């Protein structure tokens, strides 16, 4: 398994910028322990992990991911495609998720692995990922954040982000999408950092993919 972790080289600059532009964020940055966004440096493995975790609890997802890793070894398209549908199903994946994972692995083998993901724009990455069966906009945005460490991603439909912003900026009361976007505008071009801290407001556990 790949253990090397990449860190976002814009993180410190982003914290200084947001702390100056948003007083509420400055207080949060000052009080939350100084950890930062990291990537496993493996877009494919992060993509497969995101599929595994769809619509199930974190605990359940972790157990399935561990069994999948035990079954295939390093999470690569080649290793996954060596296994049968039944073998993949038996680690706890639904039939549909097995179909998604096999389909993505085939697409990866057939050319997606050769794309220069790190030099593609955010919109180009989103377009490629969303074209894959089983990958929606939210999942693609998580990959932009956690695999590619893009600095300015704002997943407007993320429930953790919404709850964090409502807690910090509106005493826990609902905020509509226009209000959320307006608040996030002061975080640009480092909205990813703002999102990461909103998640920490809701749950002190560091989010990883």
Protein Blocks (a to p, Z undefined) as FASTA:
>chain_A
ZZbdcddfklmmmmmmmmmmomklmmmmmmpccdddddehiaklmmmmmmmmgopafklm
mmmmmmmmmmnopadfklmmmpcfklmmmnopafklmmmmmmmmmmmmnommmpcfklpc
fklmmmmmmmpghiafklmmmmmmmmnopabbccfklmklmmmmmmmmngopacdfklmm
mmmmmmpcclmmmmmmmmmmmpmcdcdZZ
